[in-house]
């Protein structure tokens, strides 16, 4: 068990879900209904177990082989649909350590070789070390202007900060994918997600910014079902839990389809 824990603590090691379960005694998986009327798996470990896995480096998601395979499978399917001669340009904003970029790019190279280019960027404001030597020091505006991406990825957009408007206003972008807790501690409640939880009952609801900009939102259920969240407990009682999902925002075509 000690050897397994040591492997899991290495940023270069991508564990299976079974290995995470073996190390995290608090691992739990239950079905929960979600706002879209569908049922999702809620997989989680306690904050204590989360900290045991990541004692020396920042992490918001417990990446697993199953999650990366499913996520890459979705992106590869979108690339395969593209009727373009040039490779699909994928841009990850706020890439941090570059860990998601490293494993996702490697999986995509197996599935759709020579069909894409992958650029990981981060503004460096949190001074997170680039563990794989692949993160370009650019803020989100510079990155969008330079790389002119077709697909944009953001894992855990900074709290109360919105990058999605700039993403949608980039003409080349067909789709952007957000990983994190919708309307919670990821991005801006209104500008990113179109949520108005503090809206007075007398005030008419507005169209969400992404809808106004002609994008359609879809929760990637199969990918989301493989995410592992963390929950806080006190005296054996759950006092807080994060529900991270993977969300796709796709630009509508002229016929209205996403």
C-alpha positions as CSV (number, residue, x, y, z in Angstrom):
1,X,0.0,0.0,0.0
2,X,2.9,2.4,0.8
3,X,4.4,1.8,-2.6
4,X,1.0,2.5,-4.3
5,X,0.5,5.7,-2.3
6,X,4.0,6.9,-3.3
7,X,3.2,6.3,-7.0
8,X,-0.1,8.2,-6.7
9,X,1.7,11.1,-5.2
10,X,3.9,11.5,-8.3
11,X,2.5,14.1,-10.7
12,X,3.8,11.9,-13.6
13,X,1.7,8.9,-12.5
14,X,-1.9,8.5,-13.7
15,X,-3.8,6.1,-11.5
16,X,-6.8,4.0,-12.2
17,X,-10.0,4.6,-10.2
18,X,-9.4,1.2,-8.5
19,X,-6.0,2.4,-7.2
20,X,-7.6,5.6,-5.8
21,X,-10.2,3.5,-4.1
22,X,-7.5,1.3,-2.6
23,X,-5.6,4.3,-1.1
24,X,-8.6,6.4,-0.1
25,X,-10.6,4.6,2.5
26,X,-13.3,7.3,2.5
27,X,-14.0,6.7,-1.3
28,X,-17.8,6.8,-1.9
29,X,-19.9,6.5,-5.1
30,X,-23.6,7.3,-5.1
31,X,-26.2,8.3,-7.7
32,X,-27.6,11.8,-7.5
33,X,-30.1,13.7,-9.5
34,X,-28.9,16.9,-11.2
35,X,-30.4,20.1,-12.4
36,X,-30.9,18.8,-15.9
37,X,-33.2,16.1,-14.7
38,X,-30.6,13.3,-15.2
39,X,-28.9,11.1,-12.6
40,X,-25.2,11.3,-12.2
41,X,-22.6,9.3,-10.2
42,X,-21.2,11.4,-7.4
43,X,-17.7,9.9,-6.6
44,X,-15.9,11.5,-3.7
45,X,-13.2,11.2,-1.0
46,X,-12.9,13.3,2.1
47,X,-10.7,16.4,2.2
48,X,-8.3,14.4,4.4
49,X,-7.8,11.7,1.8
50,X,-7.5,14.4,-0.9
51,X,-4.7,16.0,1.0
52,X,-2.9,12.7,1.5
53,X,-2.8,12.3,-2.3
54,X,-1.6,15.8,-3.0
55,X,0.6,16.9,0.0
56,X,3.0,19.0,-2.0
57,X,1.3,20.3,-5.1
58,X,-1.9,22.0,-6.1
59,X,-4.8,20.0,-7.5
60,X,-8.6,20.5,-7.9
61,X,-9.3,17.1,-9.6
62,X,-8.2,13.6,-9.0
63,X,-7.3,12.6,-12.5
64,X,-7.6,8.9,-13.4
65,X,-7.0,6.8,-16.5
66,X,-10.7,6.3,-16.9
67,X,-11.5,10.1,-16.8
68,X,-8.7,11.0,-19.2
69,X,-9.8,8.2,-21.6
70,X,-13.4,9.3,-21.6
71,X,-12.6,13.0,-21.9
72,X,-10.1,12.3,-24.8
73,X,-12.7,10.1,-26.4
74,X,-15.2,13.0,-26.4
75,X,-12.7,15.5,-27.8
76,X,-11.5,13.0,-30.4
77,X,-15.1,12.5,-31.6
78,X,-15.5,16.2,-32.0
79,X,-12.3,16.4,-34.0
80,X,-13.4,13.6,-36.2
81,X,-16.6,15.5,-37.1
82,X,-14.7,18.5,-38.3
83,X,-14.6,19.0,-42.1
84,X,-11.3,20.8,-42.1
85,X,-7.9,20.2,-43.7
86,X,-5.8,21.9,-41.0
87,X,-5.4,20.3,-37.6
88,X,-7.9,21.3,-34.9
89,X,-6.3,23.7,-32.5
90,X,-7.0,22.9,-28.8
91,X,-6.1,25.6,-26.2
92,X,-6.1,25.0,-22.5
93,X,-6.3,28.1,-20.3
94,X,-5.1,28.2,-16.7
95,X,-3.2,25.0,-17.2
96,X,-1.3,25.3,-13.9
97,X,1.1,22.3,-13.5
98,X,0.3,21.1,-17.1
99,X,-0.8,17.7,-15.7
100,X,-4.2,17.6,-17.5
101,X,-2.6,18.8,-20.7
102,X,0.2,16.2,-20.5
103,X,-2.1,13.2,-20.1
104,X,-4.9,14.4,-22.4
105,X,-2.5,15.3,-25.2
106,X,-0.9,11.9,-24.9
107,X,-4.2,10.1,-25.1
108,X,-5.3,12.2,-28.1
109,X,-2.1,11.4,-29.9
110,X,-3.2,7.7,-29.6
111,X,-6.7,8.4,-30.9
112,X,-6.4,11.1,-33.5
113,X,-2.7,11.5,-34.4
114,X,-1.9,14.5,-36.7
115,X,-5.4,15.8,-36.4
116,X,-4.8,18.4,-33.7
117,X,-2.4,20.8,-32.0
118,X,-2.5,21.3,-28.2
119,X,-1.4,24.4,-26.4
120,X,-1.4,24.7,-22.6
121,X,-1.1,28.3,-21.2
122,X,-1.2,29.9,-17.8
123,X,-0.5,33.5,-16.7
124,X,1.7,32.3,-13.7
125,X,-0.1,34.5,-11.2
126,X,-0.3,31.6,-8.7
127,X,3.3,30.6,-9.3
128,X,2.4,27.0,-9.9
129,X,5.4,25.0,-11.2
130,X,5.2,23.7,-14.7
131,X,5.8,20.0,-14.0
132,X,6.0,18.8,-17.6
133,X,7.7,21.7,-19.4
134,X,4.7,22.4,-21.7
135,X,2.9,25.4,-20.2
136,X,3.3,28.6,-22.1
137,X,3.3,31.8,-20.0
138,X,0.3,33.7,-21.4
139,X,-2.8,35.1,-19.9
140,X,-6.1,34.1,-21.4
141,X,-6.5,37.1,-23.7
142,X,-3.0,36.7,-25.1
143,X,-3.5,33.0,-25.5
144,X,-6.8,33.4,-27.4
145,X,-5.3,36.0,-29.7
146,X,-2.1,34.1,-30.4
147,X,-3.4,30.5,-30.9
148,X,-6.9,31.2,-32.5
149,X,-8.3,27.9,-31.1
150,X,-11.2,25.8,-32.3
151,X,-11.7,24.1,-28.9
152,X,-10.9,25.7,-25.5
153,X,-10.5,23.8,-22.2
154,X,-10.6,25.4,-18.8
155,X,-10.3,23.3,-15.6
156,X,-11.4,25.3,-12.5
157,X,-11.6,28.8,-13.8
158,X,-10.7,31.3,-11.0
159,X,-13.4,32.2,-8.6
160,X,-15.6,35.2,-9.5
161,X,-13.4,35.7,-12.7
162,X,-14.9,35.1,-16.1
163,X,-12.9,34.1,-19.2
164,X,-15.9,32.7,-21.1
165,X,-17.0,36.0,-22.7
166,X,-13.5,36.4,-24.3
167,X,-13.6,32.8,-25.4
168,X,-17.1,33.2,-27.1
169,X,-16.0,36.4,-28.8
170,X,-13.0,34.6,-30.4
171,X,-14.3,33.9,-33.9
172,X,-12.4,30.6,-34.4
173,X,-13.9,28.9,-31.3
174,X,-16.5,26.3,-32.0
175,X,-16.6,24.8,-28.5
176,X,-15.3,25.5,-25.0
177,X,-15.3,23.0,-22.2
178,X,-15.4,23.9,-18.5
179,X,-14.4,21.5,-15.7
180,X,-15.6,22.5,-12.3
181,X,-18.5,23.3,-10.1
182,X,-21.2,25.2,-12.1
183,X,-22.2,28.4,-10.3
184,X,-20.1,27.5,-7.3
185,X,-16.5,28.3,-6.8
186,X,-15.6,28.2,-10.5
187,X,-15.9,31.3,-12.7
188,X,-18.5,34.0,-12.2
189,X,-22.0,33.0,-11.3
190,X,-23.7,35.1,-13.9
191,X,-21.1,35.9,-16.6
192,X,-19.9,32.3,-16.8
193,X,-22.9,30.2,-16.0
194,X,-26.0,32.5,-16.3
195,X,-27.1,31.8,-12.7
196,X,-28.9,34.5,-10.7
197,X,-29.5,32.9,-7.3
198,X,-29.9,36.2,-5.6
199,X,-32.4,37.5,-8.2
200,X,-35.5,39.3,-6.6
201,X,-38.7,37.5,-7.4
202,X,-40.1,40.6,-9.0
203,X,-37.3,40.9,-11.5
204,X,-37.5,39.2,-14.9
205,X,-34.9,36.7,-15.6
206,X,-32.4,37.4,-18.3
207,X,-31.0,35.2,-21.0
208,X,-27.7,33.6,-20.0
209,X,-24.7,35.3,-21.6
210,X,-23.6,32.0,-23.3
211,X,-27.1,31.6,-24.8
212,X,-27.2,35.2,-25.9
213,X,-24.0,34.7,-27.7
214,X,-25.5,31.7,-29.5
215,X,-23.9,28.8,-27.6
216,X,-25.7,25.7,-26.3
217,X,-24.8,24.0,-23.0
218,X,-24.5,20.3,-22.4
219,X,-23.2,18.4,-19.4
220,X,-20.9,15.6,-20.6
221,X,-22.5,13.0,-18.5
222,X,-20.2,10.0,-19.3
223,X,-17.1,12.1,-18.5
224,X,-18.7,13.7,-15.4
225,X,-19.6,10.3,-14.0
226,X,-15.8,9.5,-13.8
227,X,-14.8,12.6,-11.9
228,X,-13.7,12.2,-8.2
229,X,-14.8,15.1,-6.0
230,X,-13.9,15.9,-2.4
231,X,-16.2,16.4,0.5
232,X,-15.7,17.8,4.0
233,X,-16.9,15.9,7.0
234,X,-17.2,16.8,10.7
235,X,-17.8,14.1,13.3
236,X,-18.8,11.7,10.5
237,X,-21.3,14.2,9.0
238,X,-20.9,15.7,5.5
239,X,-20.7,19.5,5.9
240,X,-19.6,20.5,2.4
241,X,-19.2,18.8,-0.9
242,X,-17.9,19.8,-4.3
243,X,-19.8,18.7,-7.4
244,X,-17.4,19.1,-10.3
245,X,-18.7,18.2,-13.7
246,X,-17.5,18.6,-17.3
247,X,-19.6,21.1,-19.4
248,X,-19.6,21.7,-23.1
249,X,-20.6,25.0,-24.6
250,X,-20.9,24.7,-28.4
251,X,-21.5,27.5,-30.9
252,X,-24.8,27.1,-32.7
253,X,-24.7,26.7,-36.4
254,X,-26.8,28.8,-38.8
255,X,-29.6,26.2,-38.7
256,X,-29.8,26.5,-34.9
257,X,-28.1,23.2,-34.2
258,X,-25.2,22.9,-31.8
